[in-house]
Amino acid sequence: MSFTLTLKDLIEKKDQFLAAKIKLPNFDVKSLQENTLKHPVWMHMGTGNIFTGFIGSVAQKLINSGELDSGIIGLEVHSRDNLDKIVLPHDHLRLNVTLLPDGSSELEVLASVCTNLLVNGQAPHDEEQARKAFANPSLQLLSFTITEKGYALKDINGSYLPQIVKDFESGPSHCRSGMAITTALLFERFNAGGYPVTLLSMDNCSHNGSKLKAAVLEIAAQWEQRAFVPSAFIDYLKNENKVAFPWSMIDKITPRPDPEVAKHLNNLGLLGMDPIKTSRGTFIAPFVNAEKPQYLVVEDKFPAGRPPLEHSGVIFTSGEKVDLCERMKVTTCLNPLHTALAVYGCLLGYDRIWKETEDRELMKLVNILGYKEGLPVVEDPQVLNPETFLKEVINVRLPNRCLPDSPQRIATDTSLKIPVRFGQTLQNYQKRGLDSSKLTALPLAIAGWLRYLLGIDDQGLPFELSDDPQLPQLRGYLKDIKYGCPESVQGNLHPILENEELFGVNLYEAGLGLKIEEMFKEQISGPGAVRATLIKYLSQDRT
């Protein structure tokens, strides 16, 4: 018998869900949806895969236990795809598929997101609902998983992005970018009574709360200059007893929805699970597939109060310890390893991260990158142990054969990730007076990324690059470099390697620019050169 992920089937075909071993909410979903709009507590911008598989499940645990009686209001900024093709046809329900290393999976219907509102100017009624909910005194927080680029107001050259300029000029009533919409919602709350609220970034970027705050304040300042908002609004945003921007560290590997998982769900009788590609090139589905390990460490600054998320495994601590956890994970113990595997995986023809863990050179690369070059400049945050965390990543999480994560997904937006994933480590070497010129794996990772940007694999065949907003400019710098002609590199890498916006340091001043150039030259000499370069440099390391 077949069934669908809708409220109607959830009620009328409950036995079929249970027969398929799908865990169901133990609360009245319709009542929760109605109460959420009346008494909003939590809103979230960017209801993608990591949000659904992690934050959505964390909230559901609290609702199941009766510790939270209001769900999450999701905000969509970019397009109608997710709403029209996934959210609305399935009555805001999603299926959480936890992939275990032994090949089994845990299935759960998530109903913690009670409504999703489009706030990019295409749905006036949704925007009105969002503004009304945000102005409600009961609201405690707006959280974010919008990726690093969601906070960016400027391009690689420091110029304001075109949409940001439009938002400066249009003011809070007609803005379209995520950060401007956020600032407009805050202005709505300010006008309603200046109620307190927390804005919690859960994205993988250093000092994420500070990036969010800086973007909001910059937009508000531009609006003040144009007389859209009063100076008192700026004071409201700067008052941490009114508006808090805590830091956080989040970690859960959440690949794009896998067609094989959809096939398995269809075999169980659950219909309409096939993933789709959006107009923005992302992949969405009524389900999310992810690993089981998950970490969320949050600075405990919530002037309006907060749900008891610690009962769902969230760690609350000081901003200093959050910073150390984030640096540990993003700059050493996971994200740099992922990026190195992503670019070399694409070059060497891999389609799964776990397959790369069976590659001798690639595993030596990430072991050196993590243990030898990263851990020495990481301070122990105490709430999570860096070496224990790194061991779990390398020995358990990355090799999980049931995790359908691809190098191509991880390679998305790499230019925006590099300042944190590699730049922070280089800055730490400088701060501690260590010689970064002796590094091997880190410059190999950067050289591999530059080699990846050519869009030619190690057999000399073209491949499709993953989305990255700075690709046109970066590839423009490389346009005169010819595959098979190392001498064509002459000077063409300088604009990239000396760019402190990209790497946090000038790589030539850090003693790595020429080394990376040489590694890159060797990797473009012809078929097999990428593999040969890895073997050459990694064999020199006696770790």
JOLINMO-V339855 format. One record per helix or strand of 2 or more residues. SS is the DSSP state (a for helix, b for strand). FROM is the first residue (numbers start at 1). TO is the last residue. If there is no record, write none. Layout:
# JOLINMO-V339855
SS:FROM:TO
SS:FROM:TO
This chain:
# JOLINMO-V339855
b:3:4
a:7:12
a:14:19
b:22:23
a:29:38
b:42:45
a:49:64
b:72:76
a:81:90
b:94:99
b:105:110
b:113:118
a:124:135
b:141:144
a:148:151
a:162:170
a:178:192
b:197:201
a:208:225
a:231:238
b:243:244
b:248:251
a:259:267
b:270:271
b:276:277
b:283:284
b:287:290
b:295:299
a:309:312
b:315:317
a:319:333
a:335:347
a:353:356
a:360:372
a:375:377
a:386:397
a:407:410
a:414:421
a:423:431
a:436:438
a:441:452
a:471:477
a:486:489
a:494:497
a:500:503
a:513:523
a:529:539
